[in-house]
Amino acid sequence: MTLRIYNTLARDLQEFVPLEPGHVRMYVCGMTVYDLCHLGHARVMVAFDVVQRWLRASGYRVTYVRNITDIDDKIIRRALENGETMRGLTDRMIAAMHEDADALGIERPTHEPRATDYVPQMLSIIDTLQDKGLAYQAGNGDMLYAVRKFPGYGKLSGKSPDELRAGERVAVQDGKQDPLDFVLWKSAKEGEPEEAKWSSPYGSGRPGWHIECSAMSCALLGETFDIHGGGADLQFPHHENEIAQSEGAHGEGFARLWMHNGFVRVDNEKMSKSLGNFFTIREVLQDYDAETVRFFILRAHYRSPLNYSDAHLDDARAALKRLYTALSLVPAEAPASIDWSQPFAARFKAAMDEDFGTPEAVAVLFELASEVNRSRSPELAGLLQALGGVIGLLQADPQQFLQAGVSLDAAAIEQQIAARAAAKAAKDWAEADRIRNALLEQGVVLKDSASGTTWEMAQ
């Protein structure tokens, strides 16, 4: 089976064929580094970490670019509030982002460009757009993109400019020809720090958000590349505007395939800083280990909403323990390489080849764990660990993982054993099995004999 990916631009699953045989070029919109990353950011990072891992597992060389926005109104405002330089703030937040990403097992991208290092490339694109009649300078000094002069505007969101205008609730800003026109270059404002200003043919100022990604992706991947990704909230206007800028300037296609991950939701609302309902990655990691958080994210398909709650994380932790328990009971014999024709591996591959179907791939891991428990096969245990590793799971020492997660003391375990004995005496076999399985999820293995039941931690 060949890899198929859902293309937001085409609104369909499409067979993936890279522009350059054997080489995939992918750009993903990264973080605006004015604060700590929250769980929504974790989902973006994990989703596209899995994409690039599976592409490599499929034999491709991958050039993966995930940018850093280190110039923005929010960054300027936060730095002024903190009484620190913008560079000091962004350096600190980038270091924190790397710590969070490393904890979640996210591999570093090939390139991680900072927007402030690409201002000359941004100005070059703006010059080209102005020469082509697609950009103009407003009365307030800002350089704006003339949306209605780009025929393809709206193709990613699936709406025409008139349909997009129907949602406008603000008056046309100073000098704008159309409310949809967006900023390419912001003129410097009074009170802004000098480090937020660059010289340009249009006067002192700084780049708009959208032009940053057009410049960085073009500089590092070329004018046309394979995959552009990001959160669903970026589809409009950010990604729509990237297309208008890039294709307007270069006269050819931008990204051939667009991928968007779904929102993280809390109480049926999108998790975001603006709504104040977000949890930073660090806050979540105070209560849950990093692999559990990664597993929680991967149990949902990347395009589906991800509902956050302690109950869902508790369930993810219990499920992950079941996989580690299988590995703890049998010494894994790691394969030199995965034989993708092996039935479990073939089903795992089929799931991942269908738009990175991690829920189905995880289901295969549980089927394989059950077979490991039944057969006590070191080869299958090694395959379980190897397949988990493809998506960044099951690489910890099983015994250490299980012991770190044990919340029962000896007295509590004995109490559960007594409750199980009572259930068996009452011939309530379902309850007896439930108790055994609940203990097993916490790494507690029961051994029945004629003299009674003993227990030990999984080895």
N, C-alpha and C positions, 0 to 999 in steps of 0.2 A: 504494500500500500504506500502511496506517495503522500507527502505532507500536504494537508489542506489547511488554509488559514482564512478566517473570516475577514474580509476586506470591507471596512466601513464605507469606503468610497464607492464600491460596487454593490454594497449591501448583500453580499453573498459569500459563501465559502468558495475559495478558489484554489486550484492546485498551485503550489508555490514553485516557481522557477526563478532563480536569481538572475540578475542581469549578466553577471560574470560567472561562468560555470565554476562551482566549487567554492565561491566566495560570497558571503552575505554581508551587506552594509546596512546597518540599522542605527537609527537615531531615536532617542527617547527624551522627552522633555523632563528635566530634572527639577530640583528644588529651588525656590527662592529663599535664600539663606538668611532670614532675619530672626528665626526662632527655631526651637527644637522640632524635629520631625515627629509627626503624629502617625497614627495607625493607617490613615489613608495613604500617606507617603510610603509606609512599609509595604502596602499592597502593590503600589506601582513598582517599587524596587524588586519585590519578590516575583511578581508576575513576569517582568521582563528578564529577570535573572534566569527564570525557568526557560523562557523562550531561547535565550542565548545558549544555555546549557544543552537544550534538546537539539538545537541546530548543530552544535559541535558534536554531540553524540551521534548525529545523523551524518557526520563526515564533512560538514562544511567548515571552512575557515570563516570566522566572524570578526568583523570590525564593528564594535559596539561603542557608540558615542552617547553619553548621557551628560547633558550640560548642567552648569550651575549658573543661576541668575544671581549675580552679585552687585547689580545696580538696579534700583527700583524705588518707588516712592516709599514703600513700607520699610525698606532698609534705611533710607535717609532719615525717616521719622524715628525709627527705633534707635539708631545711632545717636541722634540728637537727644532723645529722651534719656539714654544711658550715659551721655556725656563721653562717648568714645568715638573713635574714627570709624568710618564705614569699613575700612579694611580690617580693623581690629575685630569688629562685630562679625564680619563674614568669615574671617579666618577661624574664629572661635566656633561658629555654627557649622562650618564645613568639617572641622575636626570632630565635633559631636555627631554629625551625620555619618561620618566614616565609622565611628565607634558603634553606632546603632546598626549600621549595615553589616559590619563585620560580625556583630553578635548574632544577627539573623542568618548568617551563612551566605551573604550576598557577595558574589565575586565582583571585583572591581571591573568597570567597563574598560575597554581599550583606551579610550580617551575621555577625559572629564574636563572639557574646556570651561573656563570662566568667561562670562560675557565681556568683562572689562578688558580682556586681552584681544578682543576682535572688533574693536570700534572702527579701525580703518576699513575693514572688510564691510562693515555695515554702511559706512559712508559711501563706499564704492557702489553698493547696490542702490542706495538712495539716489546717487547721481544718475545711474542708469535709468531708474524709474522716472526721474524728472525729465531726462532727455527724451523718453518715450511718451511723455505727456500723461503719465500715470501718477505723478506726485506734484504737489503744489505747496507753496508757503502761505500759511494763513496770516491774518492780521496780527495775531499775537506772537508771531515768529515761529510757531511750530510748523514742521514739514508734515504734510498729511498725504495719505494714499487716496486717490480718487476711485472709489469702489465701483461706480457705475461705468467706468471706462475699461474695466476688466470683464470681458464677456462671460468668463466661467465662474464668476463669484456666486457662491452658494451651493456648488456641486457637492461639497463634503457634507454639509448640513441638510442638503436636499431641499433647500428653499431658495426662492428667487429674492433679489434685493427688495422687491415690493412686499413680499411676505415677511421678510425680516424687518422691514420698516414698520410693519403693522404692530410690532411689539414695542416700538419706541415710545418712551414716556418722558423724554427730556427734549428741551428746545435745542435747536442747532447752536452749537457753541460758536464762539467768536471766529468768524472767517471760514467755518466749515461749509462746503458746498452741499453736503448731504450728511444726515446724522450718522450714517454707517461709515463714513470716512474715518480712518483711524490714524493714530500718530506714528510717524516713522522717526521723527526727531523732536524732542521736547526742548524748547528754548529755556535757558537758565532762568530761574526765579529768584527773587530777592530772599536772602536768608539761607539759601542752600549752601552747603559747604563747597569749598573749591575742589575737593576730590570727586565731587559729583558733576564736574563740568569738563567738557572737551571742546577744543576749537573745531570749527567746521565752516564750510562755505556758507552755511545758513545762520551763523552766529554761534556763540557759546551755548552749550547745552549737553544733552545726553540722549542715548538711543531710546526709542520706544521698546516695549517688551517683545512685540512680535518680530521685529527686524533682527533681534538677537539670534533667534533660532535659525532663521533663514541664512544668516551669515555663517554661523558655526557649522551647520550641517553641510553647506556648500564647500566650505574650506576644508573640511575633514573627510567628506564622503563623495564630493562631486555634486554637480548640478542636478543629477538624477541618481537616486539610490533605491534600495529595495524596500525597506520597512521604516515607517515612522510610527512611533507609539507614544502613548500617554494616557492620562485619565480621561474618562468620558466627559468631564467638565471642560476639557480643553478643545473639544471638537469644534465648538463655536463660542467665541470668535477666534481664539488663538490659532488653531490649526487652519481654519478657513482663511485667515489673514496671511499665514505663512505661504499657503498655496498662491494667493494673489500676488504677493511680493516676489516669490521665487520664480513662478512661471511668467509673471509680467516682466521681470528683469531678463530672464534667460531665454524666454521664448520656447521652452520645451517642458516636458513633464517633470514634476518635482519628485515626490515619493510615489512609488508604484503601488504600494499596499499600505493601508492605514489600520492600525490596531488600537483599540481603546478598552481599557479595563474598567469594570464597574465600580460603583461607589461602595465605600464602607458606610453602613447605616446604623444609627442608634435611635431607637424608638421611631422607626420609619422615616427618619430624616437623615440627609447626607451628613456625615461627620465632616466638620470644617471648623477652622479657627473663627470664621466670621459668625458662625452660629453659637460658638462657645460650648459645643458638645463634643469636643475632641479629647482624645487621650494620647499623650505623647508615648512614643515607643518606650521611653525610659520608665514611665509610670506603669505601663503594662508589664514590663520586665521585672518590676519589683515583686509581682505576684505570680508570674508564670515564667518558666524557662523559655529561652529563645527558640528552641526547636519546636516546642508546643505552639508558639505563636506562628512560626513558619508553617507548621502542619495545619493549623486552623485556617490560614489563608489559602493553602493549596487544596483543602477539601472542597472548596467552592470553585467553579469554573471562573476563569479570570474575567469573563464578560458579565457574569451574574452579580447581583447585589450581594454584599457580604454583611450579614447581620451580626453586630458585635454585642456580646453579653458575657458575663462571667460564666453563665451556664454553658454557653457554647464553647468557651475556652476550657472549662472543666471537662466537657465531653471530649474535646480534642486531646487533652492530656491523657485521659483514660484510654482512648483509642490508641494513641501512640505507645502507651505502655504495653498494650497487647502485642504490638509488633516487636518491641524490645524484649518482651518476655519470651517470645519464640526464639529470638537470637540468643538469649541467655541460657536456654535449655540445651542448645546444640552448638558445639564449636563450629564456627563458620569456616568453610573452605572456599576462600574467595577465588572466583574464576579469573584466569589471565585476561580474558575479555568476555563480554556478554555474547552468548550465542543467541542471536535474535530469532532463530528458527525454533528454539526451545518453546514449548507451548505457553508457559507463563510469560516469558519474555516477549513472545510474539503478540500476546494480548495487550501487554503493557505498551508495546510499540504502536499497535493499532490505535490505542487510546490517545497517545501523545501525538500521533500523526493526524488525528482529527481535531485540529484547532487547539492543540495543547490541552487535551482533555485530562487534567489532573484528577478530577473526582473518579473517573473510570480507572485511571492508572493506580490510584490509591486503593481502589477496590481489588485490583489484581494483587497488590501487596498483601492484603488481608487474606485472600484465597491462598496465596503462597505461604503465609505464616501458619495457616491452619494445616497445610500439608506438611510443613516443617514439624509442627507439634505432633502430627500423626506418625510421620515416617522417621523422625529424628535423623534426617539426612543432612550431613554437613555440606554437601554440594548445594542442596536447595537453600540452606541457611546462607551460604555464600552468595547465591543468586539474589536472595531477598535483600541482603545488605548492598549488593552492587546496584540493583535496580533502584533502591531507595536513594543511593548516592547520586544517581543521574539527576534527581530533582532536589538534591541537597538535604536528604534525610538519612537517618539510621547510621550515622558515622561515629557516634559516641560509643564508649565502652558500655555494653548493655547493663552490666552489673552496677556500674557507677550511676548510670541514668536511673535505673529502677530504685536504687537505694536513696538517691537524692530526692526522689519523689514520694518516698514512703511517709505517710502521715499517721500510720497506726503504730502504737507502741505494743509491747508484748502482751500486756493485759487486754488491750482492745482486740488483738488477734485471737487470744484464747476465748474471749467473749463471743466472737463471731463463730469460732469452731463449736462452742457449746450450742449456739443458736442453730447451727447447721445440723448438729446431732439431734436436737429436738425436732427439727423439720423432718429428718430421716425417720425418726421414731414415729412421727405422725403420718409417714408415707407421703409427705409433701415434697416430692422429688424435684419439682420445679424450683421451690424455694431453696432447697439444698444446693442445687446447681447454681442458682443465682449467687449465693454466698461464696461458693468456691470460685466462681468467675470474677466476682468483685475483688476477692483477695488476690487472685492471679493478676488482675490489672494493676495491682500495687506491688507486684513482684513477690508475693507470698505464695509459695507452692505447698499445697497440702498433700500429705502421704497417709493413706488409709492402710491399716493393718488389723490383724485380729485383736491386738492389744489396744487399739484406739487410733486416734488421728494425731499426727505430729506435723510440724511445719518447719519450713526453712526459706530463707531468701533465695530467689533465683540466682543461679551462678552464671 
